[in-house]
């Protein structure tokens, strides 16, 4: 492979090590690498509690895994600290960390990748802060550690994909928490990976597909016929082949939005829902929340979709994990119109299965420039309903969601009031630590 014409830069992908658990440890005055601590969601939200984050010590000694281990797997050991999540605090720390990164790169050269990872393009600025990129990485690590008490892991590469692979494959296992991959080291750093699922972007299903093609490791992926791989897997095949050679031509400062915008929300129910009335109560709540988001963004939707996920037992009996259907509607942002549409979809497709997940999404968005009246209802009533929706939005924006709720949310099965205090589906806590 001739890398001469490929983009050459200096990219860091920085991960906050065991982020949620580390933030909680530091808030209590502990070293995040030396305390066994677990962040666990409330049982009422996840049917028994889910481990959201583990400190390195908790993972090492108790073999607990984030987003996999359940409350029943957490031992009752006084040496293991179990705490609830505080999402507002984690968001605050994320903003503080990225503000530190902005001391080293221009804002357009920083891309927050997730709540605990960021990509930095230091191609034009690293020489201001050290003699080598690795020296700059150490400086950033020490700054975050000194000011926030958190440890960071840094992957360094000539492009973003090399930095990501360096982070996952090497930095997280290095004593200095720094890993590097460059074009010149691709054969020794990428091709030597024997397990495909160790590599970012290759999950079990993709690995199984590659196995069927006779590809079992990264060396074989790099040396397969790329045209055969593209013919078998399409664009994904091209991307995997490029990754195996450490190639990434993306430009960090060229941000791209989604081709087809949509707005929606989904909810994992706190228990199995069987009664139609209870299920429709939640569908109504989620539909109203989505309509409120449309109004907030000054958009109207010409299409709504409903996704229903069955419980594990219902999925086994039915042979499906759930159903997802959509419906074209006249462009609207009104609660009543959107709720009526998703309830209609539900009644057409639900056959009594136990429900555990509800998702409502809207698409075919357009600017909200006016109200389209219909001939089947008086104009006065339609205008009044629209004004009511906006008044409810204004009251909730000013005083909080729970200050004004619909009576249906007080019925059995309603979840809107409880979820109003959650951030990202979990306890928001506070951000004043």
DAZICOR-V610325 format. One record per residue. N is the residue number from 1. BURIAL is + if it has 24 or more other ideal C-beta (glycine too) atoms within 12 Angstrom, else -. Layout:
# DAZICOR-V610325
{{N;BURIAL} {N;BURIAL}}
This chain:
# DAZICOR-V610325
{{1;-} {2;-} {3;-} {4;-} {5;-} {6;-} {7;+} {8;-} {9;+} {10;+} {11;+} {12;+} {13;+} {14;+} {15;+} {16;+} {17;+} {18;+} {19;+} {20;+} {21;+} {22;+} {23;+} {24;+} {25;+} {26;+} {27;+} {28;-} {29;-} {30;-} {31;-} {32;+} {33;+} {34;-} {35;+} {36;+} {37;+} {38;+} {39;+} {40;+} {41;+} {42;+} {43;-} {44;-} {45;+} {46;+} {47;-} {48;-} {49;+} {50;+} {51;+} {52;+} {53;+} {54;+} {55;+} {56;+} {57;+} {58;+} {59;+} {60;-} {61;-} {62;+} {63;-} {64;+} {65;-} {66;+} {67;-} {68;-} {69;+} {70;-} {71;+} {72;-} {73;-} {74;+} {75;-} {76;-} {77;-} {78;-} {79;-} {80;+} {81;+} {82;+} {83;+} {84;+} {85;+} {86;+} {87;+} {88;+} {89;+} {90;+} {91;+} {92;+} {93;+} {94;+} {95;-} {96;+} {97;+} {98;+} {99;-} {100;+} {101;+} {102;-} {103;-} {104;+} {105;+} {106;-} {107;-} {108;-} {109;+} {110;+} {111;+} {112;+} {113;+} {114;-} {115;+} {116;+} {117;+} {118;+} {119;+} {120;+} {121;+} {122;+} {123;+} {124;-} {125;+} {126;+} {127;-} {128;-} {129;+} {130;-} {131;-} {132;-} {133;+} {134;+} {135;-} {136;+} {137;+} {138;-} {139;+} {140;+} {141;+} {142;+} {143;+} {144;+} {145;+} {146;-} {147;-} {148;+} {149;+} {150;+} {151;+} {152;+} {153;+} {154;+} {155;+} {156;+} {157;+} {158;+} {159;+} {160;+} {161;+} {162;+} {163;+} {164;+} {165;+} {166;+} {167;+} {168;+} {169;+} {170;+} {171;+} {172;+} {173;-} {174;-} {175;-} {176;-} {177;+} {178;+} {179;+} {180;+} {181;+} {182;+} {183;+} {184;-} {185;-} {186;+} {187;-} {188;-} {189;+} {190;+} {191;+} {192;-} {193;+} {194;-} {195;-} {196;+} {197;-} {198;-} {199;+} {200;+} {201;+} {202;+} {203;-} {204;-} {205;-} {206;+} {207;+} {208;-} {209;-} {210;+} {211;-} {212;-} {213;+} {214;-} {215;+} {216;-} {217;+} {218;+} {219;-} {220;-} {221;+} {222;+} {223;-} {224;+} {225;-} {226;-} {227;-} {228;-} {229;+} {230;-} {231;-} {232;-} {233;+} {234;-} {235;-} {236;-} {237;+} {238;-} {239;+} {240;+} {241;+} {242;+} {243;+} {244;+} {245;+} {246;+} {247;+} {248;+} {249;-} {250;+} {251;-} {252;+} {253;-} {254;-} {255;-} {256;-} {257;-} {258;-} {259;-} {260;-} {261;-} {262;+} {263;+} {264;+} {265;+} {266;+} {267;+} {268;+} {269;+} {270;+} {271;+} {272;-} {273;+} {274;-} {275;-} {276;-} {277;-} {278;+} {279;+} {280;+} {281;+} {282;+} {283;+} {284;+} {285;+} {286;+} {287;+} {288;+} {289;+} {290;+} {291;+} {292;+} {293;+} {294;+} {295;+} {296;-} {297;-} {298;-} {299;+} {300;+} {301;+} {302;+} {303;+} {304;+} {305;+} {306;+} {307;+} {308;+} {309;+} {310;+} {311;+} {312;-} {313;-} {314;+} {315;-} {316;-} {317;-} {318;-} {319;-} {320;-} {321;-} {322;+} {323;+} {324;+} {325;+} {326;+} {327;+} {328;-} {329;+} {330;-} {331;+} {332;+} {333;+} {334;+} {335;+} {336;+} {337;+} {338;+} {339;+} {340;+} {341;+} {342;+} {343;+} {344;-} {345;+} {346;+} {347;-} {348;-} {349;+} {350;+} {351;-} {352;-} {353;+} {354;+} {355;+} {356;+} {357;+} {358;+} {359;+} {360;+} {361;+} {362;+} {363;+} {364;+} {365;+} {366;-} {367;-} {368;+} {369;-} {370;-} {371;+} {372;-} {373;-} {374;-} {375;-} {376;-} {377;-} {378;-} {379;-} {380;-} {381;-} {382;-} {383;-} {384;-} {385;+} {386;+} {387;-} {388;-} {389;+} {390;+} {391;-} {392;+} {393;+} {394;-} {395;-} {396;+} {397;-} {398;-} {399;-} {400;-} {401;+} {402;-} {403;-} {404;+} {405;+} {406;+} {407;-} {408;+} {409;+} {410;-} {411;-} {412;-} {413;+} {414;+} {415;+} {416;+} {417;-} {418;+} {419;+} {420;-} {421;+} {422;+} {423;-} {424;+} {425;+} {426;+} {427;+} {428;-} {429;+} {430;-} {431;-} {432;-} {433;-}}
